[in-house]
Amino acid sequence: MISERTLAACRVLIVGDVALDRFVYGEVARISPEAPVPVLRVTSTTNSPGCAANVAANVTALGAQATLIGLGGDDITAVSLAAVLRGIKHLKIIPDTNRPTTIKTRFVAGSQQIVRSDEEVTTPPSATAEERILDAFAEALPDNDIVIISDYNKGMLTDRILAEIISTAGKAGKMTIVDPKRKDLSAYRGATLIKPNRSELTAATGLPCQSDADAAKAADRAIEIADSMILLTRSEHGMSLFRPGTAPLHRRTEAKDVFDVSGAGDTVAAVIATALAAGLDFGEAMDLANTAAGIVVAKIGTATVSPHELQAATMRSRLGYENRILSLDAAIPLREAWKRQGLKCGLTNGCFDLIHPGHISLLKAAKASCDRLIVALNSDASVRRLKGPTRPLQDENARAYVMSHIEQVDAVVLFEEDTPLELIEALKPDVLIKGADYREDQVVGGDRVKSWGGKVVLADLIPEQSTTRLAKKAATPTTA
């Protein structure tokens, strides 16, 4: 994982078609009497950056510096787009009075898009606008490390603009990453890397690319056409990098829950470029991009990924159950991701010194009350203050390792304090679970959980099961 300091020093120049992505959310309860279409009762509307603007938003969310050059109209949509791009410090939207600012409106019922409308003009920019785009690029290039060309086929990226951008960046020794929409990949000839999806690569080469072997043949043909590396995004099959004279690199998908694929390609382009600007190699950049794509498709709408989310997801995707052991900083974005997915988060806490049947019973009851379960584990110092100098019998690393291998547990977080109140307030679980040997008013943090709409669950315990009892029994001499 790249440090936040390194990310902050990365400078990415994005050139391409910009749009406003509008999401209209609502509920469908009936079919229109006027036509066989659903009636959406609108509950909310949100605006977000679209196309190249979403790429820039993703770069900024990673903590890197983004410069965005795009083409817009002189209209109210341009004002709305500028409003959602306030976080991008280096912004140059070239106005062209002959066209509107592109707006894509998605109508969503629950988590399902039911229709999309596009308001756009895809004719080339005026000669004046074209010159201004190239001037803006020439001015911005020296201050950036890498270039992303985000081509959504909305007309901005003419043959001349593409050729000059790729040529100028190459002469300056800077890599160019292309997210293509044209069928003729020769328009991007000389770019460092072109990132088509499967349908785009098939359209460009006339070859299928479902299997690894088919994808390799199609990529070889694309390399001949464009003289560029090909990074093929393959949906549920992840992504593959093809380079002349080198074996392909394959990365299988990281997505576990897919809610919305809107903008996932933008995230991949942003992460690949930022990772390369940070000095990672192509394999390492692919690993990060694949993890990031798995995060954003679990969100509704065009979305971005934060460094904390990447850190948490990277830790959880490594081999071994022990990587369920998270710091609080890593657990917070994971819990937030679960919330966005509509998953109920539960939390239970304890020393869990020697795991016994009572612990397993508690964890099963806890998991039955939620979708994802976090176990807050007392540190060694915390256990000693609570149980005395002879405890714990197992140190915190051993206890966390054992806990992370229990099926019902999704994350383990150690805490140093005497109680888990600080951790509870940070994670804001939906359910707080303790054993039935407590009264509800005795459960630490119970009042806080109920204050944000959560609940306290008291789980039945197996009688006469405790680590203290086991420890005493082990210390008692036996008689022959």
C-alpha positions as CSV (number, residue, x, y, z in Angstrom):
1,M,0.0,0.0,0.0
2,I,1.3,3.5,-0.8
3,S,1.8,5.9,2.1
4,E,-0.5,8.9,2.3
5,R,2.6,11.2,2.1
6,T,3.6,9.5,-1.2
7,L,0.1,9.8,-2.6
8,A,0.0,13.5,-1.7
9,A,3.1,14.1,-3.9
10,C,1.6,12.4,-7.0
11,R,0.4,14.7,-9.7
12,V,-2.0,13.3,-12.4
13,L,-3.2,15.2,-15.4
14,I,-6.6,14.1,-16.8
15,V,-7.8,15.2,-20.2
16,G,-11.2,14.2,-21.6
17,D,-14.9,14.3,-21.8
18,V,-16.6,15.6,-18.7
19,A,-20.2,15.1,-17.6
20,L,-22.5,15.6,-14.7
21,D,-23.8,12.4,-13.3
22,R,-27.3,12.9,-11.8
23,F,-28.9,10.1,-9.8
24,V,-32.6,10.3,-9.1
25,Y,-33.6,7.8,-6.3
26,G,-37.0,6.6,-5.5
27,E,-39.4,3.7,-5.0
28,V,-41.5,1.8,-7.5
29,A,-44.9,0.6,-6.2
30,R,-47.0,0.6,-9.3
31,I,-47.1,0.5,-13.1
32,S,-48.2,3.7,-15.0
33,P,-51.8,3.5,-16.3
34,E,-50.7,5.5,-19.3
35,A,-48.0,3.0,-20.5
36,P,-46.5,-0.3,-19.3
37,V,-43.7,1.5,-17.4
38,P,-42.9,1.7,-13.7
39,V,-43.8,4.9,-11.8
40,L,-40.8,6.1,-9.8
41,R,-41.8,8.1,-6.7
42,V,-38.7,10.3,-6.3
43,T,-37.2,10.5,-2.8
44,S,-33.9,12.2,-3.5
45,T,-31.6,13.5,-6.2
46,T,-27.8,13.8,-6.1
47,N,-25.2,15.2,-8.5
48,S,-21.7,13.8,-8.9
49,P,-18.8,14.1,-11.4
50,G,-19.0,11.9,-14.5
51,C,-16.7,10.6,-17.2
52,A,-13.2,12.3,-17.0
53,A,-14.5,14.4,-14.1
54,N,-15.1,11.2,-12.1
55,V,-11.5,10.1,-12.9
56,A,-10.3,13.3,-11.4
57,A,-12.5,12.9,-8.4
58,N,-11.0,9.4,-7.9
59,V,-7.5,10.8,-8.1
60,T,-8.3,13.4,-5.5
61,A,-10.0,10.9,-3.2
62,L,-6.8,8.9,-3.2
63,G,-5.1,11.9,-1.8
64,A,-3.1,12.8,-5.0
65,Q,-3.2,16.0,-6.9
66,A,-5.5,16.1,-10.0
67,T,-5.5,18.5,-12.9
68,L,-8.6,18.2,-15.1
69,I,-9.0,19.6,-18.6
70,G,-12.4,19.2,-20.1
71,L,-15.0,20.8,-22.4
72,G,-18.4,22.1,-21.3
73,G,-21.2,24.4,-22.3
74,D,-22.4,27.7,-21.0
75,D,-25.4,26.5,-19.1
76,I,-26.8,25.6,-15.7
77,T,-25.4,22.1,-15.9
78,A,-21.9,23.6,-16.1
79,V,-22.6,25.4,-12.9
80,S,-23.8,22.2,-11.2
81,L,-20.7,20.4,-12.5
82,A,-18.4,23.0,-11.2
83,A,-20.1,22.7,-7.8
84,V,-19.3,19.0,-7.5
85,L,-15.7,19.6,-8.6
86,R,-14.8,22.1,-5.9
87,G,-12.4,19.6,-4.4
88,I,-10.2,19.6,-7.5
89,K,-7.8,22.4,-7.2
90,H,-6.5,22.5,-10.8
91,L,-9.6,22.7,-12.9
92,K,-9.9,23.9,-16.5
93,I,-13.3,23.4,-18.2
94,I,-13.1,25.0,-21.6
95,P,-16.5,26.6,-22.5
96,D,-18.0,26.0,-26.0
97,T,-21.2,27.9,-26.6
98,N,-22.1,25.5,-29.5
99,R,-22.7,22.6,-27.1
100,P,-24.4,21.8,-23.8
101,T,-22.6,20.3,-20.8
102,T,-23.2,16.6,-21.0
103,I,-25.5,15.3,-18.3
104,K,-26.3,11.6,-17.7
105,T,-29.4,11.0,-15.5
106,R,-29.9,7.6,-13.9
107,F,-33.2,6.7,-12.3
108,V,-32.8,4.3,-9.5
109,A,-35.4,2.2,-7.6
110,G,-33.8,0.7,-4.5
111,S,-30.4,-0.3,-5.8
112,Q,-31.5,-1.0,-9.4
113,Q,-31.2,1.4,-12.3
114,I,-34.5,1.4,-14.2
115,V,-33.6,3.9,-17.0
116,R,-30.9,6.4,-18.0
117,S,-31.2,9.5,-20.0
118,D,-28.3,11.3,-21.7
119,E,-28.3,15.0,-22.8
120,E,-25.3,15.6,-25.0
121,V,-23.9,16.8,-28.3
122,T,-21.0,14.7,-29.6
123,T,-19.8,17.0,-32.4
124,P,-16.1,18.2,-32.3
125,P,-15.3,21.4,-30.4
126,S,-14.9,24.6,-32.3
127,A,-11.5,25.5,-33.6
128,T,-11.1,28.1,-30.9
129,A,-12.0,25.6,-28.1
130,E,-9.6,23.0,-29.7
131,E,-6.7,25.5,-29.5
132,R,-7.6,26.4,-25.9
133,I,-7.6,22.7,-24.9
134,L,-4.1,22.1,-26.4
135,D,-2.8,25.3,-24.8
136,A,-4.2,24.3,-21.4
137,F,-2.5,20.8,-21.8
138,A,0.9,22.3,-22.8
139,E,0.7,24.6,-19.8
140,A,-0.2,21.9,-17.3
141,L,2.0,19.0,-18.5
142,P,5.3,20.2,-16.9
143,D,3.7,20.2,-13.4
144,N,2.3,16.7,-13.7
145,D,3.8,13.2,-13.5
146,I,1.5,11.2,-15.7
147,V,-1.4,11.7,-18.1
148,I,-4.8,10.0,-18.3
149,I,-6.8,10.4,-21.5
150,S,-10.5,9.7,-20.6
151,D,-12.3,9.3,-24.0
152,Y,-16.0,8.9,-23.6
153,N,-16.6,9.6,-27.3
154,K,-18.4,12.9,-26.6
155,G,-16.5,14.8,-29.2
156,M,-13.8,16.6,-27.3
157,L,-10.9,14.4,-28.1
158,T,-10.3,15.0,-31.8
159,D,-7.7,13.2,-33.8
160,R,-5.5,16.3,-33.5
161,I,-5.9,16.6,-29.8
162,L,-5.1,12.9,-29.2
163,A,-2.1,12.9,-31.4
164,E,-0.6,16.1,-29.8
165,I,-1.3,15.0,-26.3
166,I,0.3,11.5,-26.7
167,S,3.3,12.9,-28.7
168,T,3.9,15.8,-26.3
169,A,3.7,13.6,-23.2
170,G,6.0,11.0,-24.8
171,K,8.6,13.6,-25.6
172,A,8.4,14.8,-22.0
173,G,9.1,11.3,-20.8
174,K,5.7,10.9,-19.2
175,M,3.4,7.9,-19.4
176,T,-0.1,8.2,-21.0
177,I,-2.9,6.0,-19.8
178,V,-5.9,5.9,-22.2
179,D,-9.5,4.8,-21.3
180,P,-10.8,4.3,-24.8
181,K,-14.2,4.4,-26.5
182,R,-13.2,4.6,-30.1
183,K,-13.4,1.4,-32.1
184,D,-10.2,2.4,-34.0
185,L,-7.4,2.1,-31.5
186,S,-4.9,3.6,-33.9
187,A,-6.2,7.0,-32.8
188,Y,-4.3,6.3,-29.5
189,R,-1.1,5.0,-31.2
190,G,1.9,5.6,-29.1
191,A,0.2,5.8,-25.7
192,T,1.9,3.9,-22.9
193,L,-1.2,1.8,-22.0
194,I,-4.8,1.5,-23.3
195,K,-7.5,0.2,-20.9
196,P,-10.4,-1.3,-22.9
197,N,-13.1,-3.5,-21.4
198,R,-14.0,-6.8,-23.1
199,S,-16.7,-5.3,-25.4
200,E,-14.4,-2.5,-26.4
201,L,-11.5,-4.8,-27.2
202,T,-13.8,-7.1,-29.3
203,A,-15.2,-4.1,-31.2
204,A,-11.7,-2.8,-31.9
205,T,-10.3,-6.2,-33.1
206,G,-13.2,-8.2,-34.1
207,L,-12.0,-11.0,-31.8
208,P,-13.6,-12.6,-28.8
209,C,-11.9,-12.2,-25.4
210,Q,-13.8,-14.3,-22.9
211,S,-11.1,-16.9,-22.1
212,D,-7.5,-16.1,-21.2
213,A,-6.3,-17.5,-24.6
214,D,-8.9,-15.5,-26.6
215,A,-8.1,-12.3,-24.6
216,A,-4.4,-12.7,-25.4
217,K,-5.1,-13.0,-29.2
218,A,-7.3,-9.9,-29.1
219,A,-4.8,-8.0,-27.1
220,D,-1.9,-9.0,-29.5
221,R,-4.0,-7.6,-32.3
222,A,-4.6,-4.4,-30.4
223,I,-0.9,-4.0,-29.6
224,E,-0.2,-4.2,-33.3
225,I,-2.8,-1.5,-34.0
226,A,-1.8,0.9,-31.3
227,D,1.8,0.1,-30.3
228,S,0.7,0.3,-26.7
229,M,0.3,-2.0,-23.7
230,I,-3.2,-3.3,-23.2
231,L,-4.8,-3.5,-19.8
232,L,-8.0,-5.4,-20.3
233,T,-10.7,-5.1,-17.7
234,R,-12.7,-8.3,-17.6
235,S,-15.6,-7.8,-15.2
236,E,-16.0,-10.9,-13.1
237,H,-12.7,-12.2,-14.3
238,G,-10.7,-9.2,-13.0
239,M,-8.1,-7.6,-15.3
240,S,-5.2,-8.7,-17.5
241,L,-2.1,-6.8,-18.7
242,F,-0.6,-7.7,-22.1
243,R,2.8,-6.4,-23.2
244,P,4.9,-7.4,-26.3
245,G,7.3,-10.3,-25.6
246,T,6.1,-10.7,-22.0
247,A,3.8,-13.2,-20.3
248,P,0.4,-11.7,-19.4
249,L,-0.3,-10.6,-15.9
250,H,-3.8,-11.7,-14.6
251,R,-5.5,-10.4,-11.6
252,R,-8.8,-12.0,-10.6
253,T,-11.7,-10.0,-9.4
254,E,-11.8,-8.6,-5.8
255,A,-15.6,-7.8,-5.9
256,K,-17.7,-9.7,-3.4
257,D,-20.9,-7.7,-3.6
258,V,-21.9,-5.9,-6.8
259,F,-24.4,-3.1,-6.4
260,D,-23.5,-0.7,-9.2
261,V,-20.7,-0.7,-11.8
262,S,-21.1,3.0,-12.7
263,G,-17.7,4.6,-12.8
264,A,-15.7,1.5,-11.9
265,G,-13.5,1.9,-15.0
266,D,-12.8,5.5,-14.0
267,T,-11.6,4.2,-10.6
268,V,-9.3,1.7,-12.3
269,A,-7.8,4.3,-14.5
270,A,-7.2,6.7,-11.6
271,V,-5.7,4.1,-9.4
272,I,-3.4,2.7,-12.1
273,A,-2.1,6.1,-13.0
274,T,-1.6,7.3,-9.4
275,A,0.1,4.0,-8.5
276,L,2.5,4.3,-11.4
277,A,3.2,8.0,-10.6
278,A,4.0,6.8,-7.0
279,G,6.7,4.4,-8.4
280,L,4.8,1.1,-8.2
281,D,5.4,-1.4,-11.0
282,F,2.5,-2.5,-13.3
283,G,1.7,-5.6,-11.3
284,E,1.5,-3.7,-8.0
285,A,-0.6,-1.0,-9.7
286,M,-3.0,-3.7,-11.0
287,D,-3.3,-5.2,-7.5
288,L,-4.4,-1.8,-6.1
289,A,-6.7,-1.1,-9.0
290,N,-8.4,-4.5,-8.7
291,T,-9.0,-4.0,-5.0
292,A,-10.3,-0.5,-5.6
293,A,-12.7,-1.7,-8.3
294,G,-14.0,-4.3,-5.9
295,I,-14.8,-1.5,-3.4
296,V,-16.6,0.9,-5.8
297,V,-18.9,-1.7,-7.3
298,A,-20.2,-2.4,-3.9
299,K,-21.4,1.3,-3.7
300,I,-24.4,2.8,-5.3
301,G,-23.7,5.5,-7.9
302,T,-20.4,6.7,-9.4
303,A,-18.1,6.5,-6.4
304,T,-14.5,7.0,-5.2
305,V,-12.1,5.1,-3.0
306,S,-10.2,6.5,0.0
307,P,-6.7,5.4,1.1
308,H,-8.2,4.0,4.3
309,E,-10.7,1.9,2.3
310,L,-7.9,0.6,0.2
311,Q,-5.8,-0.2,3.2
312,A,-8.7,-2.1,4.9
313,A,-9.6,-4.0,1.7
314,T,-5.9,-4.9,1.0
315,M,-5.5,-6.3,4.4
316,R,-8.6,-8.4,4.2
317,S,-7.8,-9.7,0.7
318,R,-4.4,-11.2,1.7
319,L,-4.1,-14.9,2.4
320,G,-5.0,-16.0,5.9
321,Y,-7.8,-15.4,8.3
322,E,-5.4,-13.4,10.6
323,N,-5.9,-10.5,8.2
324,R,-9.3,-10.0,9.7
325,I,-7.2,-8.4,12.5
326,L,-7.5,-4.7,11.9
327,S,-6.5,-1.4,13.5
328,L,-9.4,0.9,14.4
329,D,-8.3,3.2,11.6
330,A,-8.7,0.3,9.1
331,A,-11.9,-1.0,10.7
332,I,-13.8,2.3,10.4
333,P,-13.8,2.5,6.5
334,L,-14.7,-1.2,6.4
335,R,-17.7,-0.6,8.7
336,E,-18.7,2.4,6.6
337,A,-18.5,0.2,3.4
338,W,-20.8,-2.4,5.1
339,K,-23.3,0.4,6.0
340,R,-23.4,1.6,2.3
341,Q,-24.1,-2.0,1.3
342,G,-27.1,-2.1,3.7
343,L,-25.4,-4.7,5.9
344,K,-26.2,-4.7,9.6
345,C,-23.0,-4.5,11.7
346,G,-22.8,-6.2,15.1
347,L,-20.1,-5.8,17.8
348,T,-19.3,-7.9,20.9
349,N,-16.3,-7.5,23.2
350,G,-14.3,-9.4,25.7
351,C,-10.9,-10.9,26.8
352,F,-11.6,-14.2,25.1
353,D,-8.5,-15.7,26.8
354,L,-9.1,-19.4,26.5
355,I,-11.8,-20.1,23.9
356,H,-14.4,-22.4,25.4
357,P,-18.0,-23.5,24.4
358,G,-19.5,-20.5,26.1
359,H,-17.5,-18.2,23.8
360,I,-18.6,-20.1,20.7
361,S,-22.2,-20.0,21.8
362,L,-22.0,-16.2,22.3
363,L,-20.4,-15.7,18.9
364,K,-23.0,-17.8,17.1
365,A,-25.8,-15.8,18.8
366,A,-24.0,-12.5,18.0
367,K,-23.6,-13.4,14.3
368,A,-27.3,-14.5,14.1
369,S,-28.3,-10.9,15.1
370,C,-26.3,-9.2,12.3
371,D,-24.7,-9.5,8.8
372,R,-21.1,-8.6,9.8
373,L,-19.6,-9.2,13.3
374,I,-16.7,-7.2,14.8
375,V,-15.1,-8.6,18.0
376,A,-13.5,-5.9,20.2
377,L,-10.6,-7.7,22.0
378,N,-9.1,-6.4,25.2
379,S,-5.3,-5.8,24.9
380,D,-3.0,-7.6,27.4
381,A,-2.6,-4.4,29.5
382,S,-6.4,-4.1,29.6
383,V,-6.9,-7.7,30.6
384,R,-4.3,-7.4,33.4
385,R,-6.1,-4.4,34.8
386,L,-9.4,-6.3,34.7
387,K,-8.3,-9.8,35.7
388,G,-5.1,-9.4,37.7
389,P,-1.4,-9.8,37.0
390,T,-1.6,-13.6,36.2
391,R,-3.9,-12.9,33.1
392,P,-4.1,-13.2,30.2
393,L,-3.1,-16.8,29.8
394,Q,-2.5,-16.1,26.1
395,D,-1.1,-12.9,24.8
396,E,-3.1,-10.5,22.6
397,N,-1.5,-11.8,19.3
398,A,-2.5,-15.4,20.1
399,R,-6.0,-14.4,21.2
400,A,-6.5,-12.3,18.1
401,Y,-5.2,-15.0,15.8
402,V,-7.6,-17.6,17.3
403,M,-10.5,-15.2,17.2
404,S,-9.8,-14.3,13.5
405,H,-10.1,-18.0,12.5
406,I,-13.6,-18.4,14.0
407,E,-16.2,-18.6,11.2
408,Q,-18.7,-16.1,12.7
409,V,-16.1,-13.3,13.1
410,D,-15.6,-10.8,10.2
411,A,-13.1,-8.5,12.0
412,V,-11.1,-8.3,15.2
413,V,-10.0,-5.0,16.7
414,L,-7.8,-4.7,19.8
415,F,-8.5,-1.9,22.3
416,E,-6.2,-0.7,25.2
417,E,-8.9,1.0,27.4
418,D,-10.7,-0.7,30.2
419,T,-14.0,-0.6,28.2
420,P,-14.7,-0.6,24.5
421,L,-16.8,2.6,24.7
422,E,-14.3,4.6,22.5
423,L,-14.3,1.9,19.9
424,I,-18.1,1.6,20.0
425,E,-18.5,5.3,19.4
426,A,-16.0,5.2,16.5
427,L,-17.6,2.2,14.7
428,K,-21.2,2.9,15.6
429,P,-22.5,-0.7,15.3
430,D,-26.1,-1.4,14.7
431,V,-26.2,-4.2,17.3
432,L,-24.2,-4.6,20.5
433,I,-24.1,-8.1,21.9
434,K,-23.2,-9.2,25.4
435,G,-23.9,-12.3,27.5
436,A,-27.2,-12.7,29.4
437,D,-25.2,-12.5,32.7
438,Y,-25.5,-8.7,32.1
439,R,-28.6,-6.5,32.4
440,E,-29.1,-4.2,29.5
441,D,-28.4,-1.1,31.6
442,Q,-25.0,-2.6,32.5
443,V,-23.8,-3.1,29.0
444,V,-21.1,-0.5,28.3
445,G,-22.0,1.6,25.2
446,G,-25.6,0.2,25.1
447,D,-27.1,3.7,25.6
448,R,-24.9,5.1,22.8
449,V,-25.9,2.3,20.4
450,K,-29.6,2.9,21.1
451,S,-29.1,6.6,20.6
452,W,-28.4,6.1,16.9
453,G,-31.2,3.6,16.4
454,G,-29.3,0.4,17.2
455,K,-30.2,-2.2,19.8
456,V,-28.6,-4.3,22.5
457,V,-28.9,-8.1,22.4
458,L,-28.3,-10.3,25.5
459,A,-27.2,-13.8,24.4
460,D,-28.0,-16.9,26.4
461,L,-24.9,-18.5,27.9
462,I,-23.8,-22.0,28.5
463,P,-23.7,-22.5,32.3
464,E,-20.4,-22.9,34.2
465,Q,-18.2,-21.9,31.2
466,S,-15.5,-19.3,31.9
467,T,-11.7,-18.9,31.4
468,T,-11.4,-18.2,35.1
469,R,-13.0,-21.6,36.0
470,L,-10.7,-23.4,33.5
471,A,-7.6,-21.7,34.9
472,K,-8.5,-22.6,38.4
473,K,-9.2,-26.2,37.4
474,A,-5.9,-26.4,35.6
475,A,-4.1,-25.1,38.7
476,T,-5.8,-27.5,41.1
477,P,-3.7,-30.7,41.8
478,T,-5.4,-33.9,40.9
479,T,-5.4,-36.9,43.2
480,A,-4.7,-40.4,42.0
